[in-house]
């Protein structure tokens, strides 16, 4: 079983999650290649694919969307999982529920073309220097905070489900 874990990341948070997912897959006995999306030429030779992107302006990064569009015919024939990295963890609790809906919205267009097995929204790292002055003011007015909001347990749980599914499908049939 060989898995491509590819990602589009602007500030490194999504990259860190992708590397973590690939490491956990390897720990489970799955061969996982972790590659930035601009270096992922093809999905040929991979049995499954995990694609992640940061969310900016309520959309996946253009290179990630373009990758899925370019490889849609190949991806639809493989098990695919998609994850998005946004900032719901940085937003004040009353607005967090609304922010959590962003994950399903940004991957909705891929659901019919790629047909992913699952999609997930994770919170990422939110740093002051990532935002222009006006955006920083808006974040503060909304009760937002800066910090590393990645929930490694949540990421591990999602990755374990993927590994379990992949290992079940690749296991030899039981003797009769």
N, C-alpha and C positions, 0 to 999 in steps of 0.2 A: 504494500500500500504506500503510494507516494502522493503527498499533498503539497500543493502550492499555497502558501500564505503570502498574499501580496497586499500592499497598502499604499494609500496616498496620505501624506502627512505634511503639514506646514511647519509646525513647531516641535514635532517629535513625540507628542503624546500617542498618536495613532501608531507610530513606528514601535514605540515601547510595548503597546498592547499586542501588536503583531508578533514581535519577537518573543513575548511571553507565551502566546498561543502556540507558536512553533516549538518552543522549548517543552511545554507541557505535552504536546503531541509526541515529540521524540521520547519523553519520559514514559509514554504509554506504548512505545514500540512502533510508532508510525514514523516513516521517513517524511520529514517536513522541510521544505525549502522556503525560507523567508526572504522575499525580494521586494524592493520598492517597485511600485506599479510601472514606473517609466523604464524599468529594466526587465519587466516580465513580458517577453516577446510572444509567447504562445502558451496554451494550456496543454498542448500535446505532450504526452509522456507522463502526465499527472492523472491520478485516479479520482481526485477530488480537489476542490478549490475553496479557499476562504479569502474573501476580499473585504478590506476595510477602508474607510475613508473618514477624514475629518469632515464635519459639517460647518460650512461657512455660508452665511446669508441664506440659511434654511435649505441648503442643497449640498450634495456631495461635491467634492472638488472636481473640476472639469476633467482632469486626467483620469480619475476613477470612473466617472460616467462614460467617458470615451472608451475606456478599456472594456467595460461591459458591453457597450454597443458594438465595438469592433469584434469581440469574441463571442457574441451572443449565440451564434450557431453551434459553437463548440461547447459552450458552458451549459446550454440547455440539455446536453446529453451526459452531463456529469453531476454528481452531488456537489452543490454549491451552498455555502453559507455566507451571509453578508453581515457586516457589523459597521455601525456608525459611531463616531465619537463626537459628542457635543458637550454642552455645559449645563445639563440639568442639575448636577450636583452643586453647582456654584450659585444657583438661583434660590432665592428665599422660598421656604417651604410652601406657602400658599400658591406660588406660581410654578412650582416644580412639576406638578401633575400635568399641566398644560405643556410644559417643555418636554416631558417624556413622550408625548404624542408625535413629536418631531421626527423621531426615528422611523416610524412606520410611514410617515408622509414622504420622507426623502427617498425611500427605496420602493415606493409604490409603483413607479414606472418600470422598475426592473422585475417586479413580481410576475408579470405576464410574459416577458421575454426570456428571462433567465430561469424562473420558477425555483427560487432558492428553497432549500429544506427548512431554513430558519433565518430570521433576521434579529439583530439585537442592537440596542442603543446603550452605549457605555458613556459615563462621564469621563472627561479627560482632565488635563492640567489647564488651569486658567491663570495666566500671569498678567500683571498690569501692563507690561510692555507689549503685549499682543494687541492692545486696543488703542485706537486714537482717543484723544482727550474727551470728545463728546460721548463716545461709547463707554468710556470708563465712568463718566458721570451718570449715564443711564443705568449701567450695571449697579452702581452704588445706590441710586434712587430706588431701584427695584429690590434692594436688600441683598444684592449679590456679594460674593466673597471671592477672593483669589486663593488658589491652592491646588494641590494635587487631589482630585476627587475620584481617581481610578479606584474601583472596588475590585481588588485582585481576587477575592473569594467569588464574586459574581462572574468574573472572567474565567476563573478556573472551573466553575460549575458548568458554564456554557461550553467550554472546551471539552470537558469530560463527557458531556452529552454527545458532542460531535465524535469524539474518539470511540465511544461506546458503539455508536451507529456504524462507524467505519469498520471497526473490528468485527462486529457481528456480520456485516455484509461480506467481509473478506475471509471469514473463517471457513475452513473446509466443512462440507456437510458431515453430519454425525453418522457413524456407521449404523447399518440397520441390523 
